[in-house]
């Protein structure tokens, strides 16, 4: 009855929220300005009764729309679009008899349905959703060419470090896709990342297995022949799992493969290998490999839990954010003292302890958490290098015999120190004039370093090389601060 009450209220000015208000990315409706003045039309009126029924259906579809993470050609998209279009037509056919109250109720009901349709289409066609799909297809093609297709044709899969590195590069690009805080986009990115990381894990596990001296000779024990047969099946199952994870299998399912792997475990458990430690160890390794494959077979529903893809609620992310807040406080203190010419504030020991803390954060093999940790580490290292250069400049006492080229490099380093202070304190966007000016000044310093002629002086060569790297690190740091990356 509570839902009926809420539905009736929504028809008379209170906004309908798709079953529950979505605070992160779902469609929001504005409150009707006449809400306090309107009096409800008779709830038993046929038009109102029909609108109530429509609103109940919308209430059940709203949460589905707000968490749908697929594309327009997906079956669920077509179902939701079809249901919402039907409801919109039914709302349009409601006879309001020219009554203003009924017309207002019908209009609000239509706006609710139209809002859900619009939100569904926007997320399914969003540039970030398209980017996620393109990267998924790239990974899918890579795995198909190197692993799945060769095994299907009776060949040998090309599983090596090169394949692992290629997948890792795609994963890193996927972590850079912006979701704008939209639940469907976060969910789509998380699901794609989860599957790619699972494939990485399976492939990396295979490269490790290739170093084992398995299988054993069948002459060793009568059980060895059966374990060897299971090993062959495991190899086939591994390829099937990779195909499933990447969407390359049209006939297999996670449930079917799980049943096959479980049957292998039962077969191995039934073997009598007592009294032979080598064979027991052999069976144990095969069982462990099967367990390693089984742990990836719950991905059909992976990502349905909001806590998984909403990393703002992740404990590791919260830990990283707490460190970043501390780093921000220290950075502000360092810059404030530098402006006053005071070099006594040097919290390097505290910054080093924060690096140690970040190194201990559990990323759970999640590439987004790894990237968040990496960026936090870069922030800490930027302050440390800034303090190191300031101290070096303060201690510097050039002698009369110093090479002119070496002196020129130190002049550039002095300018870079001032520019790094600006980069550390920058809090704008790439289109800001201050950003473009800072980037231009850093580029000029790189050109100045390029113009320095060491004249065969090895010390100058080394100093110039380090100065160039320092300038590039400042540019990279500035680029990182303004790339609007998100979890």
C-alpha positions as CSV (number, residue, x, y, z in Angstrom):
1,X,0.0,0.0,0.0
2,X,2.9,2.3,0.6
3,X,3.9,2.0,-3.1
4,X,0.4,2.8,-4.2
5,X,0.4,6.0,-2.0
6,X,3.7,7.1,-3.5
7,X,2.4,6.4,-7.0
8,X,-0.7,8.5,-6.4
9,X,1.4,11.3,-5.0
10,X,3.7,11.3,-8.1
11,X,0.7,11.8,-10.3
12,X,-0.3,15.0,-8.4
13,X,3.1,16.8,-8.5
14,X,5.5,14.7,-6.5
15,X,8.3,13.4,-8.7
16,X,8.4,9.7,-9.5
17,X,11.8,8.2,-9.0
18,X,11.8,4.9,-10.7
19,X,11.1,2.9,-7.6
20,X,13.8,4.7,-5.6
21,X,15.8,7.8,-6.2
22,X,19.2,7.1,-7.8
23,X,21.7,9.3,-6.1
24,X,24.5,8.4,-8.6
25,X,23.6,8.9,-12.2
26,X,19.9,8.0,-12.4
27,X,17.3,10.4,-13.9
28,X,16.1,13.1,-11.6
29,X,12.8,15.0,-11.9
30,X,12.0,18.5,-10.7
31,X,9.3,19.1,-8.1
32,X,6.1,20.5,-9.6
33,X,5.7,24.2,-8.6
34,X,2.0,23.8,-7.9
35,X,2.4,20.8,-5.6
36,X,1.2,22.6,-2.4
37,X,-1.8,24.1,-4.2
38,X,-3.2,21.1,-6.1
39,X,-5.9,19.0,-4.7
40,X,-6.0,15.3,-5.7
41,X,-8.5,14.4,-8.4
42,X,-10.9,11.6,-7.3
43,X,-8.6,8.5,-7.2
44,X,-11.4,6.2,-8.4
45,X,-11.7,8.0,-11.7
46,X,-11.0,5.6,-14.6
47,X,-8.2,7.8,-16.0
48,X,-6.4,8.0,-12.7
49,X,-6.8,4.3,-12.1
50,X,-5.1,3.6,-15.4
51,X,-2.3,6.1,-14.7
52,X,-1.8,4.4,-11.3
53,X,-1.3,1.1,-13.1
54,X,1.2,2.6,-15.5
55,X,3.2,4.2,-12.6
56,X,3.4,0.8,-10.9
57,X,5.0,-0.7,-14.0
58,X,7.4,2.2,-14.3
59,X,8.3,1.7,-10.7
60,X,9.5,-1.8,-11.5
61,X,11.3,-0.8,-14.7
62,X,13.1,2.3,-13.2
63,X,15.8,0.5,-11.3
64,X,16.5,-1.8,-14.2
65,X,17.0,1.2,-16.5
66,X,19.2,3.0,-14.0
67,X,21.6,0.0,-13.7
68,X,21.5,-1.3,-17.3
69,X,25.1,-1.3,-18.6
70,X,24.7,-2.8,-22.1
71,X,24.3,-1.6,-25.6
72,X,21.4,-0.9,-27.9
73,X,21.6,-4.3,-29.6
74,X,21.4,-6.2,-26.2
75,X,18.3,-8.2,-25.5
76,X,17.6,-6.4,-22.2
77,X,17.9,-3.0,-23.9
78,X,15.3,-4.0,-26.5
79,X,13.0,-5.4,-23.8
80,X,13.2,-2.2,-21.7
81,X,12.8,0.0,-24.7
82,X,9.8,-2.0,-25.8
83,X,8.1,-1.9,-22.4
84,X,8.7,1.8,-21.9
85,X,7.4,2.6,-25.4
86,X,4.3,0.6,-24.7
87,X,3.7,2.5,-21.4
88,X,4.2,5.8,-23.2
89,X,1.5,4.9,-25.7
90,X,-0.8,3.8,-23.0
91,X,-0.3,7.1,-21.1
92,X,-1.0,9.0,-24.4
93,X,-4.3,7.1,-24.8
94,X,-5.6,8.1,-21.3
95,X,-8.8,10.2,-21.8
96,X,-8.4,13.3,-19.5
97,X,-11.9,14.6,-20.5
98,X,-10.3,18.1,-20.8
99,X,-9.8,18.2,-17.0
100,X,-6.6,20.2,-16.0
101,X,-5.8,17.9,-13.1
102,X,-6.0,14.8,-15.2
103,X,-4.0,16.5,-18.0
104,X,-1.3,17.4,-15.5
105,X,-1.2,13.9,-14.1
106,X,-0.9,12.4,-17.5
107,X,1.8,14.8,-18.5
108,X,3.9,13.9,-15.5
109,X,3.5,10.2,-16.1
110,X,4.6,10.7,-19.7
111,X,7.6,12.7,-18.5
112,X,8.6,9.9,-16.2
113,X,8.6,7.4,-19.0
114,X,10.3,9.7,-21.5
115,X,13.0,10.4,-18.9
116,X,13.7,6.7,-18.5
117,X,13.8,6.1,-22.2
118,X,16.2,9.0,-22.7
119,X,18.4,7.8,-19.9
120,X,18.5,4.3,-21.3
121,X,19.5,5.5,-24.7
122,X,22.0,8.1,-23.4
123,X,24.0,5.5,-21.5
124,X,23.9,2.8,-24.2
125,X,25.2,5.3,-26.8
126,X,27.5,7.3,-24.6
127,X,31.0,7.9,-26.1
128,X,32.5,6.3,-23.0
129,X,30.3,3.2,-23.4
130,X,31.3,3.0,-27.0
131,X,35.0,3.3,-25.9
132,X,34.5,0.5,-23.4
133,X,33.1,-1.8,-26.1
134,X,35.8,-0.9,-28.6
135,X,38.5,-1.9,-26.1
136,X,36.6,-5.0,-25.2
137,X,36.5,-6.0,-28.9
138,X,40.2,-5.3,-29.2
139,X,41.0,-7.6,-26.3
140,X,38.5,-10.2,-27.7
141,X,40.2,-10.2,-31.1
142,X,43.7,-10.5,-29.5
143,X,42.6,-13.5,-27.4
144,X,40.8,-15.1,-30.3
145,X,43.8,-14.8,-32.6
146,X,46.4,-16.0,-30.1
147,X,44.5,-18.5,-27.8
148,X,41.0,-19.6,-28.8
149,X,41.2,-20.0,-32.6
150,X,44.5,-22.0,-32.7
151,X,43.2,-24.5,-30.1
152,X,39.9,-24.9,-32.0
153,X,41.8,-25.7,-35.1
154,X,43.9,-28.3,-33.3
155,X,47.0,-26.0,-33.1
156,X,48.9,-24.6,-30.1
157,X,47.8,-21.4,-28.3
158,X,50.4,-18.6,-28.4
159,X,50.5,-18.0,-24.6
160,X,53.5,-16.0,-23.6
161,X,54.6,-12.8,-21.9
162,X,54.0,-10.8,-25.1
163,X,50.3,-11.7,-24.9
164,X,50.1,-10.8,-21.2
165,X,51.7,-7.4,-21.8
166,X,49.3,-6.7,-24.7
167,X,46.4,-7.4,-22.5
168,X,47.8,-5.3,-19.7
169,X,48.1,-2.4,-22.1
170,X,44.4,-2.7,-23.0
171,X,43.5,-2.9,-19.3
172,X,45.4,0.3,-18.6
173,X,43.6,2.1,-21.4
174,X,40.3,0.8,-20.1
175,X,41.0,2.3,-16.6
176,X,41.3,5.7,-18.3
177,X,37.8,5.7,-19.7
178,X,35.7,8.4,-17.9
179,X,32.3,7.4,-16.6
180,X,31.1,10.8,-15.3
181,X,29.9,9.1,-12.2
182,X,27.1,7.3,-14.1
183,X,26.2,3.9,-12.6
184,X,25.7,2.1,-16.0
185,X,29.1,3.3,-17.3
186,X,30.9,2.4,-14.1
187,X,29.2,-1.0,-14.2
188,X,30.1,-1.6,-17.8
189,X,33.8,-0.6,-17.2
190,X,34.0,-2.8,-14.1
191,X,32.6,-5.8,-15.9
192,X,35.0,-5.4,-18.8
193,X,37.9,-5.0,-16.5
194,X,36.9,-8.0,-14.4
195,X,36.8,-10.3,-17.4
196,X,40.1,-9.0,-18.8
197,X,41.9,-9.4,-15.5
198,X,40.5,-12.9,-15.1
199,X,41.8,-13.8,-18.6
200,X,45.2,-12.4,-17.6
201,X,45.2,-14.5,-14.5
202,X,44.3,-17.7,-16.4
203,X,47.0,-16.9,-19.0
204,X,49.6,-16.0,-16.5
205,X,48.8,-19.2,-14.6
206,X,49.4,-21.2,-17.8
207,X,52.8,-19.6,-18.5
208,X,53.8,-20.7,-14.9
209,X,52.5,-24.2,-15.6
210,X,54.7,-24.5,-18.7
211,X,57.7,-24.5,-16.4
212,X,56.6,-27.6,-14.5
213,X,58.0,-31.0,-15.4
214,X,54.5,-32.4,-16.0
215,X,53.0,-34.8,-16.9
216,X,54.7,-37.8,-15.3
217,X,55.4,-41.0,-17.2
218,X,52.6,-43.5,-17.2
219,X,55.0,-46.2,-16.2
220,X,55.4,-44.6,-12.8
221,X,52.0,-45.6,-11.4
222,X,48.7,-46.8,-12.8
223,X,47.0,-43.6,-11.6
224,X,49.4,-41.4,-13.5
225,X,47.8,-42.3,-16.9
226,X,44.4,-41.1,-15.6
227,X,45.9,-37.9,-14.1
228,X,47.6,-37.2,-17.5
229,X,44.2,-37.6,-19.2
230,X,42.7,-35.1,-16.8
231,X,45.6,-32.7,-17.6
232,X,44.6,-32.8,-21.2
233,X,41.0,-32.0,-20.3
234,X,42.1,-29.1,-18.1
235,X,44.1,-27.6,-21.0
236,X,40.9,-27.7,-23.1
237,X,38.8,-26.3,-20.3
238,X,41.3,-23.4,-19.9
239,X,40.8,-22.4,-23.5
240,X,37.0,-22.7,-23.1
241,X,37.2,-20.5,-20.0
242,X,39.1,-17.8,-21.8
243,X,36.6,-18.0,-24.7
244,X,33.7,-17.6,-22.2
245,X,35.3,-14.7,-20.3
246,X,35.8,-12.8,-23.6
247,X,32.4,-13.6,-25.1
248,X,33.9,-15.9,-27.8
249,X,31.8,-19.0,-27.0
250,X,28.3,-19.2,-28.3
251,X,27.5,-22.7,-27.1
252,X,29.2,-23.1,-23.7
253,X,28.2,-21.6,-20.4
254,X,29.9,-21.0,-17.1
255,X,27.6,-23.4,-15.4
256,X,28.4,-26.2,-17.9
257,X,32.1,-25.6,-17.6
258,X,31.9,-25.5,-13.9
259,X,30.2,-28.9,-13.9
260,X,32.9,-30.4,-16.1
261,X,35.7,-29.1,-13.9
262,X,34.0,-30.3,-10.8
263,X,33.7,-33.8,-12.3
264,X,37.4,-33.7,-13.0
265,X,38.0,-33.0,-9.3
266,X,35.8,-35.9,-8.3
267,X,37.7,-38.2,-10.7
268,X,41.0,-37.1,-9.2
269,X,39.8,-37.5,-5.6
270,X,38.8,-41.1,-6.3
271,X,42.3,-42.1,-7.4
272,X,44.4,-44.2,-5.0
273,X,47.8,-42.6,-4.8
274,X,48.7,-43.6,-1.3
275,X,52.3,-44.3,-0.6
276,X,53.7,-42.3,-3.5
277,X,54.6,-38.7,-2.6
278,X,55.5,-37.7,-6.1
279,X,52.1,-38.7,-7.6
280,X,50.3,-37.1,-4.7
281,X,52.1,-33.9,-5.4
282,X,51.3,-34.3,-9.1
283,X,47.6,-34.7,-8.4
284,X,47.7,-31.8,-6.0
285,X,49.1,-29.5,-8.7
286,X,46.4,-30.5,-11.2
287,X,43.6,-30.0,-8.5
288,X,45.1,-26.5,-7.8
289,X,45.0,-25.6,-11.4
290,X,41.3,-26.7,-11.6
291,X,40.5,-24.6,-8.6
292,X,42.2,-21.7,-10.2
293,X,39.9,-22.0,-13.2
294,X,36.8,-22.5,-11.1
295,X,37.2,-19.3,-9.2
296,X,36.6,-17.3,-12.4
297,X,33.3,-19.0,-13.2
298,X,31.1,-16.7,-11.1
299,X,31.4,-13.8,-13.6
300,X,28.0,-14.2,-15.1
301,X,26.6,-12.1,-12.3
302,X,29.9,-10.3,-11.5
303,X,29.3,-6.5,-11.2
304,X,25.6,-6.7,-10.2
305,X,26.6,-5.6,-6.7
306,X,26.9,-1.9,-6.5
307,X,29.7,-2.1,-3.9
308,X,31.9,-3.9,-6.5
309,X,31.9,-1.2,-9.2
310,X,31.3,1.9,-7.0
311,X,34.9,2.1,-5.9
312,X,34.1,5.2,-3.8
313,X,32.9,2.6,-1.2
314,X,36.0,0.4,-1.5
315,X,38.1,0.2,1.6
316,X,41.4,0.4,-0.4
317,X,40.2,3.5,-2.2
318,X,39.2,5.1,1.0
319,X,42.7,4.3,2.4
320,X,44.3,5.8,-0.7
321,X,42.1,8.9,-0.4
322,X,43.0,9.4,3.2
323,X,46.7,9.3,2.2
324,X,46.0,11.8,-0.6
325,X,44.3,14.2,1.9
326,X,47.4,14.0,4.1
327,X,49.7,14.6,1.1
328,X,47.6,17.6,0.1
329,X,48.0,19.1,3.6
330,X,51.8,18.6,3.5
331,X,52.0,20.0,0.0
332,X,50.2,23.2,1.0
333,X,52.6,23.5,4.0
334,X,55.6,23.1,1.8
335,X,54.5,25.7,-0.7
336,X,53.5,28.1,2.0
337,X,56.9,28.0,3.6
338,X,58.7,28.2,0.2
339,X,56.8,31.4,-0.6
340,X,58.2,32.9,2.6
341,X,61.7,31.7,1.7
342,X,61.6,29.3,4.7
343,X,63.3,25.9,3.9
344,X,63.0,24.6,7.5
345,X,59.7,22.7,6.8
346,X,61.0,19.5,5.2
347,X,58.5,16.6,6.0
348,X,60.5,14.1,3.9
349,X,60.4,11.4,6.5
350,X,56.6,11.8,6.8
351,X,56.3,11.6,3.0
352,X,58.5,8.5,2.9
353,X,56.2,6.8,5.5
354,X,53.2,7.6,3.3
355,X,54.9,5.9,0.3
356,X,55.4,2.8,2.5
357,X,51.7,3.0,3.5
358,X,50.6,3.2,-0.1
359,X,52.9,0.2,-1.0
360,X,50.9,-1.9,1.6
361,X,47.5,-1.0,0.2
362,X,45.7,-4.1,-1.0
363,X,44.7,-3.5,-4.7
364,X,43.0,-6.9,-5.0
365,X,44.4,-7.1,-8.6
366,X,41.9,-4.4,-9.5
367,X,43.5,-2.2,-12.2
368,X,41.5,0.9,-11.2
369,X,42.7,0.6,-7.6
370,X,46.3,0.0,-8.8
371,X,46.0,3.2,-10.9
372,X,44.6,5.2,-8.0
373,X,47.6,4.0,-5.9
374,X,50.1,4.8,-8.6
375,X,48.7,8.3,-8.9
376,X,48.9,8.9,-5.2
377,X,52.6,7.7,-5.2
378,X,53.4,10.2,-8.0
379,X,51.9,13.0,-5.9
380,X,54.1,12.1,-3.0
381,X,57.2,11.7,-5.1
382,X,56.6,15.1,-6.8
383,X,56.8,16.8,-3.4
384,X,59.9,14.8,-2.4
385,X,61.8,15.8,-5.6
386,X,60.7,19.4,-5.2
387,X,62.2,19.5,-1.7
388,X,65.4,17.7,-2.9
389,X,65.9,20.3,-5.7
390,X,65.3,23.2,-3.4
391,X,67.8,21.9,-0.9
392,X,70.4,21.3,-3.7
393,X,69.9,24.8,-5.0
394,X,70.3,26.3,-1.5
395,X,73.5,24.3,-0.9
396,X,75.0,25.1,-4.2
397,X,78.3,27.0,-4.1
398,X,79.7,27.2,-7.6
399,X,83.4,27.7,-7.9
400,X,85.3,29.9,-10.4
401,X,86.4,26.8,-12.3
402,X,82.8,25.6,-12.9
403,X,82.2,24.8,-16.6
404,X,79.9,27.4,-18.2
405,X,77.7,24.8,-19.6
406,X,77.3,23.2,-16.2
407,X,76.3,26.6,-14.8
408,X,73.7,27.0,-17.6
409,X,72.1,23.7,-16.6
410,X,71.8,24.9,-12.9
411,X,70.2,28.1,-14.1
412,X,67.5,26.1,-15.9
413,X,67.1,23.9,-12.8
414,X,66.4,27.0,-10.7
415,X,63.7,28.0,-13.1
416,X,62.3,24.5,-13.1
417,X,62.1,24.6,-9.3
418,X,59.9,27.7,-9.5
419,X,57.7,26.2,-12.2
420,X,57.3,22.9,-10.2
421,X,56.0,25.0,-7.3
422,X,53.4,26.4,-9.7
423,X,52.6,22.9,-10.9
424,X,52.2,21.5,-7.4
425,X,49.8,24.3,-6.5
426,X,47.9,24.2,-9.8
427,X,44.2,23.4,-9.3
428,X,42.6,24.2,-12.7
429,X,41.9,22.6,-16.0
430,X,43.8,22.1,-19.3
431,X,41.8,24.8,-21.0
432,X,42.7,27.4,-18.4
433,X,45.1,30.1,-19.6
434,X,47.3,29.5,-16.5
435,X,47.7,25.8,-17.5
436,X,48.7,26.7,-21.1
437,X,51.2,29.3,-19.9
438,X,52.8,26.9,-17.4
439,X,53.0,24.2,-20.1
440,X,54.7,26.7,-22.5
441,X,57.2,27.8,-19.9
442,X,58.2,24.2,-19.1
443,X,58.6,23.5,-22.8
444,X,60.9,26.5,-23.1
445,X,63.1,25.2,-20.3
446,X,63.4,21.9,-22.2
447,X,64.4,23.8,-25.3
448,X,67.0,25.7,-23.2
449,X,68.4,22.5,-22.0
450,X,68.6,21.2,-25.5
451,X,70.6,24.2,-26.5
452,X,73.2,23.6,-23.8
453,X,76.5,22.3,-25.4
454,X,78.4,20.2,-22.8
455,X,81.5,20.6,-24.9
456,X,82.7,17.1,-23.8
457,X,82.2,17.7,-20.1
458,X,80.8,14.5,-18.6
459,X,79.5,16.2,-15.5
460,X,77.4,18.6,-17.6
461,X,76.1,15.8,-19.8
462,X,74.9,14.0,-16.7
463,X,73.4,17.1,-15.2
464,X,71.6,18.0,-18.4
465,X,70.2,14.5,-18.7
466,X,68.8,14.7,-15.2
467,X,67.4,18.2,-15.8
468,X,65.6,17.0,-18.9
469,X,64.0,14.1,-17.0
470,X,63.0,16.4,-14.2
471,X,61.3,18.8,-16.6
472,X,59.5,15.9,-18.3
473,X,58.3,14.6,-14.9
474,X,56.8,18.0,-14.1
475,X,55.0,18.0,-17.4
476,X,53.7,14.5,-16.8
477,X,52.6,15.5,-13.3
478,X,50.7,18.5,-14.6
479,X,49.1,16.3,-17.2
480,X,48.1,13.8,-14.6
481,X,46.5,16.5,-12.4
482,X,44.3,17.7,-15.2
483,X,43.3,14.5,-17.0
484,X,40.1,14.2,-14.9
485,X,40.7,10.6,-14.2
486,X,38.1,8.8,-12.0
487,X,37.8,5.4,-10.3
